[in-house]
Amino acid sequence: MINKVKYPSSVGKLALSSIFILFLSSWISLAMPQNQTIIRVNVGVILDDHTHSGAQQIWLRCIKMALSDFYVSNAHYKTRLVLKVRDSKRNVVHAAAAALDLIKNEKVRAIIGPVTTMDTSFVINLGNEAHVPIISFSATSPSLASIQSSYFFQLAQNDSTQVKAISSIVKAFGWRQVVPIYIDTSYGKAFVPYLADALEEIGARVTYRSVLSPSATDDQIEKELYKLMTMQTRVFVVHMTTPLCSRVLDKAKAIGMMSQGYVWITTSGKTNRLKMMDDFSFLNSMEGVIGVETYVPVTKERQGFMQRWHLQILKDTPANGFSANLDVFALWAYDAAHALAIAIEKVTWSTSNIGFRKSDTATNNLTDLESFSVSQYGPELCEALSTTRFHGIAGEFRLVDRRLQSSTFKIVNINGGAARTIGFWTPENGLQKKLGSSASKSSISNGDLGPMIWPGNTLSVPKGWEIPTNGKKLRIAVPQKAGFTEFVKITKDPSTNITDVFGFSIDVFEAALQILPYALTYEYIPFVKADGNPAGNNNDLCYQVSIGNFDAIVGDTTITANRSLYVDFTMPYTEAAIVMVVPVRDSNRKSAWAFLKPWRWELWFATACLFLFIGFVVWLLEHRINKHFRGPPSHQVGTSIWFSFSTMVFAQTAARVVSNWARVVMIIWIFVLLVLTINYTASLTSLYTVKKLEPTFTDIKYLLKKGERVGHVRNYVGDMLKKIGFEDSKLVRFTTVEEIDDALSKGSANGGVAGVLDETPNLKLFLAKYCNKYKMVGPFFRTDGFAFAFPKGSPLLQDVSQAVLNVTGGEKIMKIENKWFKKESNCQDLTTPNIHSNRLGVDSFLVLFLIVAGASILALIIFVVSFVYRHKDIWTPEASIWSKIQKMLVIFNEKDLSCHTFINKKEDEMTSFPNYSPESSVHQNLYHGNLNSFSSGSGEPQESSTDHASP
């Protein structure tokens, strides 16, 4: 069946273009020098006339058009390529024979082809021996790169470049498992290792490799697909030849594997050929398939070629049966012929030796394979071809290590019998909806692609795996425990022989399964021997899961590094730390200095300093106007200190302040004292009336230094203790909470232990029963906690982990803990806070201290400035600074008789001594230099014989 030809909208334009090209060719031919010699160079072409859809004829037509177009544009070139076409007949031997014939008999300088990887790999060796370049535009297998031949050119996109695009699609939709379905040839087998490596980089893996023979029958294909249906994985990557791929997808649709929940991804080997498919019913069987297709940019070179191609088809159809559509292989064939014409012209101009020479190893009795001649043209042609650069119809033509550099892919979704573009992939930006748009390779999501229709005509993204309806139940292994059975407990009814499993871990697991958007069928299988004893420890159980004997582990299984080598763990559902339980003692009744504990030492020191500072401030403000702050120096110091400290109990009634600024300072200070007193009283009351249980030990290094015996529950905890220095004789392993209580009660000196170290969940369970006798300290080491284990790469892991997070992040985990770890009614908090955490420090009252200090300093500044200003007449320029200070001190030491506190007394004295002058004594002494009265030690200035104002 021939494709319906889709002609351009304007045939007249194509006809005009063709006439113009023919006219240009004739003009150039007439303009050429008539005496130029044309060198005809034979070039071999090996194709397969029996290949599907007439693709080989189309490719050959493109090669011929490439040479025709090239020499029309470059009519002055002196070389002309002469094509020698051979048929490989879809057989490796025939392909080799065709290559040998071309090299020996036709003396070709290069060979374009063959088509398949197997044919090409054999012909490469012939070309290497004869120094004839082998140019392939259709063999894309990475295995060809392993053939170390400088005469092979892979002018097609290597299959290894598309594995990153496929892995990006897998990562974008969160799939974790993939099954490649590939052909059992070097073309298929060389591709899978690259795919597996790319998937491993994103955390996915290949769970099974489905291999089909190139000659597989329909029954064999159906049998293999039914086998895949019994597996969990639903993401399939198909990499095989077009005929076999068509049969596989047809059969998959027939047996129901093109329905909802399945994911099919075809590689570029198949998707690139869709444009030339002549069977539209096959496209209908690919509904929902994702395809990776080589991206070919739209260039003016390609548009011009397509116009000429459609015009040629218009002339040839229906006689030749050519398709109007071209795949990327046809474009690569065109560019390959174009590049070879350039390289041959370049070599012909640079050398005149273009013949063959006889092989040095040839003898009269050798076979044809060993006796053919060696081309002297080969090395120069290879060099010229490697350095050729031009804008081809398939994009930029550039070779690196003799391979075409093309790594941009188009992602298509097949529905409605056609391929619809949903995005692109580039090495620089990864997946993106539009080519050239900014994207982040580190955060790939399905939002980087357009909307897709999946198999089953659904828009819902498949999760990539299913529990087969005809599959077995999940075998959930449960460890047998001698103690701490609150986590997992296994019971067996002897009458019915029914095994029942319950516990904290079981409840968490079942609560997580209830959150899953799908149902799982499972059964609990105790990990025990025939006699009911444990069949091994958790390490042994993880190994059993890794070899496929169990599908998961549900129990108190700790996440460790060595176990993670065999299984994958979900997110932990318990706390993660190694802590210690030790006996407790009442620390409040042991010390005679307990009354100092409410405050830390810095608060005691700061408070004492403030007492002295406030006493000094009040004395300074009251000294001149308050008789209680006058007298001998010792009396003034004692009064100031007593006054300040007496404010603590508000007993300063004998000495009252009269200065307004002193009263302001005292108001603030008394408020601060009130706050301090209330806090101290409350803390001291709690200290003497409330029992404070303090752990006997808080540091594991102290136990190690003293040589104390310590206990543990988990074996790996004992190994950790050995690593930090504990001897085997100092370690005791326990299996039940009763054993731990007995050992801790005895103490290390009496055959017990000083402390027990283990994981937080185990010791929380112990303290739930013995909370009033022991306390928990630590943590000392970090662990990853308890988790559920699944086989490596299990598709259930991600969903169950998410469900565990939902359980542990809500109220459900609290209900489960209260059910299994129920505390006694008189239990306090299981954890031990810092024993000094309730002591108050300066930071608790810093703001109050700053306020009272600031008010005091402000009062002092105002007092000093006011005092100096009132006696500014003393600051005369004639006197020295020291004498001025001495006069100010003398005045400060005297009473301020102008203050209201001395007014009544002054009036009484005026009545008794009418000739008294209040200023006579002071000013006479000051201005006559009489300073002896200030230093007499009495604290009062000496009265003169004529002055009786001061008592």
URNORDA-V888085 format. One record per backbone hydrogen bond with DSSP energy under -0.5 kcal/mol. CO is the residue of the C=O (numbers start at 0). NH is the residue of the N-H. Records with the same first field share a line. If there is no record, write none. Layout:
CO = NH  NH
This chain:
4 = 6
8 = 10
9 = 13
10 = 14
11 = 15
12 = 16
13 = 17
14 = 18
15 = 19
16 = 20
17 = 21
18 = 22
19 = 23
20 = 24
21 = 25
22 = 26
23 = 27
24 = 28
25 = 29
26 = 30
27 = 31
32 = 35
36 = 38
37 = 39
38 = 40  79
39 = 41
40 = 81
41 = 108
42 = 83
43 = 111
44 = 46  85
45 = 113
46 = 87
47 = 50
50 = 53
51 = 54
53 = 57
54 = 58
55 = 59
56 = 60
57 = 61
58 = 62
59 = 63
60 = 64
61 = 65
62 = 66
63 = 67
64 = 68
65 = 69
66 = 70
67 = 71
68 = 72
69 = 73
71 = 74
73 = 76
77 = 38
79 = 40
80 = 82
81 = 42
82 = 84
83 = 44
85 = 46
87 = 90
90 = 94
91 = 95
92 = 96
93 = 97
94 = 98
95 = 99
96 = 100
97 = 101
98 = 102
99 = 103
100 = 104  105
101 = 107
108 = 132
109 = 43
110 = 112  134
111 = 45
115 = 119
116 = 120
117 = 121
118 = 122
119 = 123
120 = 124
121 = 124  125
122 = 126
123 = 127
124 = 128
125 = 129
126 = 130  131
129 = 374
130 = 132
132 = 110  134
133 = 135  152
134 = 112
135 = 154
137 = 139
139 = 158
140 = 143
141 = 144  145
142 = 145
143 = 146
145 = 147
146 = 148
148 = 151
150 = 133
152 = 135  154
153 = 403
157 = 160
158 = 161
159 = 162
161 = 165
162 = 166
163 = 167
164 = 168
165 = 169
166 = 170
167 = 171
168 = 172
169 = 174
170 = 173
171 = 445
175 = 204
177 = 179  206  207
178 = 236
179 = 181  209
180 = 238
181 = 211
182 = 184
184 = 188
185 = 189
187 = 190  191
188 = 192
189 = 193
190 = 194
191 = 195
192 = 196
193 = 197
194 = 198
195 = 199
196 = 200
197 = 201
198 = 201  203
199 = 202
204 = 177  206
207 = 179  209
208 = 210
209 = 181
211 = 183
212 = 215
216 = 220
217 = 221
218 = 222
219 = 223
220 = 224
221 = 225
222 = 226
223 = 227
224 = 228
225 = 229
226 = 229
227 = 230
231 = 465
233 = 235  262
234 = 178
235 = 237  264
236 = 180  238
237 = 266
238 = 182
240 = 244
241 = 245
242 = 246
243 = 247
244 = 248
245 = 249
246 = 250
247 = 251
248 = 252
249 = 253
250 = 254
251 = 256  257
252 = 255
255 = 258
257 = 455
258 = 261
262 = 235
263 = 289
264 = 237
265 = 291
266 = 269  270
267 = 271
269 = 272
270 = 273
271 = 327
272 = 275
273 = 276
277 = 279
278 = 281  282
279 = 283
280 = 284
281 = 284
282 = 285
283 = 286
285 = 288
288 = 413
289 = 265
290 = 292  411
292 = 409
294 = 296
296 = 298
298 = 302
299 = 303
300 = 304
301 = 305
302 = 306
303 = 307
304 = 308
305 = 309
306 = 310
307 = 311
308 = 312
309 = 313
310 = 314
311 = 315
312 = 316
315 = 318  319
326 = 329  330
327 = 331
328 = 332
329 = 333
330 = 334
331 = 335
332 = 336
333 = 337
334 = 338
335 = 339
336 = 340
337 = 341
338 = 342
339 = 343
340 = 344
341 = 345
342 = 346
343 = 347
344 = 348
345 = 349
346 = 350
351 = 353
354 = 375
356 = 373
358 = 361
362 = 365
366 = 369  370
367 = 371
373 = 356
376 = 380
377 = 381
378 = 382
379 = 383
380 = 384
381 = 385
382 = 386
384 = 387
389 = 391  396
391 = 394
394 = 391
395 = 397
396 = 389
397 = 404
399 = 402
401 = 153
402 = 399
403 = 405
407 = 294
408 = 424
409 = 292  411
410 = 421  422
411 = 290
412 = 414  419
413 = 287
414 = 417
417 = 414  419
419 = 412
421 = 449
422 = 410
423 = 431
424 = 408
425 = 429
429 = 425
431 = 423
433 = 436
438 = 440
439 = 442
444 = 447
445 = 448
451 = 453
453 = 456  457
457 = 453
463 = 233  234
465 = 467
467 = 470
473 = 475  522
474 = 476  550  551
475 = 524
476 = 553
477 = 526
483 = 486  487
485 = 503
486 = 504  505
488 = 490  501
490 = 499
491 = 493
492 = 496  497
497 = 492
499 = 490
501 = 488
502 = 506
503 = 507
504 = 508
505 = 509
506 = 510
507 = 511
508 = 512
509 = 513
510 = 514
511 = 514  515
519 = 521
520 = 473
522 = 475
524 = 477
525 = 527
526 = 479  534
528 = 531
532 = 528
536 = 540
537 = 541
538 = 542
539 = 543
540 = 544
541 = 545
542 = 546
543 = 548  549
544 = 547
550 = 790
551 = 476
552 = 788
554 = 556
555 = 557
556 = 786
557 = 559
558 = 783
559 = 563
561 = 564
562 = 565  566
565 = 791
567 = 789
574 = 576
576 = 578  759
577 = 778  779  780
578 = 757
579 = 776
580 = 755
581 = 774
582 = 695
584 = 586  693
585 = 588
586 = 589
590 = 593
592 = 595
593 = 596
595 = 598
597 = 839
599 = 602  603
600 = 604
601 = 605
602 = 606
603 = 607
604 = 608
605 = 609
606 = 610
607 = 611
608 = 612
609 = 613
610 = 614
611 = 615
612 = 616
613 = 617
614 = 618
615 = 619
616 = 620
617 = 621
618 = 622
621 = 624  625
623 = 895
625 = 628
626 = 629
631 = 635
632 = 636
633 = 637
634 = 638
635 = 639
636 = 640
637 = 641
638 = 642
639 = 643
640 = 644
641 = 645
642 = 646
643 = 646
644 = 647
645 = 648  650
653 = 655
658 = 662
659 = 663
660 = 664
661 = 665
662 = 666
663 = 667
664 = 668
665 = 669
666 = 670
667 = 671
668 = 672
669 = 673
670 = 674
671 = 675
672 = 676
673 = 677
674 = 678
675 = 679
676 = 680
677 = 681
678 = 682
679 = 683
680 = 684
681 = 685
682 = 686
683 = 687
684 = 688
685 = 689
690 = 692
691 = 586  693
693 = 584
698 = 702
699 = 703
700 = 704
701 = 705
702 = 706  707
703 = 706
708 = 753  754
709 = 731
710 = 756
711 = 733
713 = 717
714 = 718
715 = 719
716 = 720
717 = 721
718 = 722
719 = 723
720 = 725
721 = 724
726 = 729
727 = 730
729 = 709
731 = 711
735 = 739
736 = 740
737 = 741
738 = 742
739 = 743
740 = 744
741 = 745
742 = 746  752
746 = 749  751
747 = 750
754 = 710
755 = 580
756 = 712
757 = 578
758 = 762
759 = 763
760 = 764
761 = 765
762 = 766
763 = 767
764 = 768
765 = 768  769
767 = 823
769 = 772  773
772 = 583
774 = 581
775 = 831
776 = 579
780 = 577
784 = 558
785 = 572  573
787 = 569
788 = 552
789 = 567
790 = 793
793 = 796
794 = 798
795 = 799
796 = 800
797 = 801
798 = 802
799 = 803
800 = 804
801 = 805
802 = 806
803 = 807
804 = 808
806 = 809  812
810 = 814
811 = 815
812 = 816
813 = 817
814 = 818
815 = 819
816 = 820
823 = 826
829 = 775
830 = 832
833 = 836
835 = 838
839 = 599
840 = 843
841 = 844
844 = 848
845 = 849
846 = 850
847 = 851
848 = 852
849 = 853
850 = 854
851 = 855
852 = 856
853 = 857
854 = 858
855 = 859
856 = 860
857 = 861
858 = 862
859 = 863
860 = 864
861 = 865
862 = 866
863 = 867
864 = 868
865 = 869
866 = 870
868 = 871
870 = 873
871 = 874
873 = 875
875 = 878
879 = 883
880 = 884
881 = 885
882 = 886
883 = 887
884 = 888
885 = 889
886 = 890
887 = 891
888 = 892
889 = 893
890 = 893
894 = 896
895 = 898
898 = 901
899 = 902  903
901 = 905
902 = 906
903 = 907
904 = 908
905 = 909
906 = 910
907 = 911
908 = 912
912 = 915
916 = 919  920
918 = 922
919 = 923
920 = 924
921 = 925
922 = 926
923 = 927
924 = 929
925 = 928
928 = 930
930 = 933  934
932 = 935
943 = 946
945 = 947
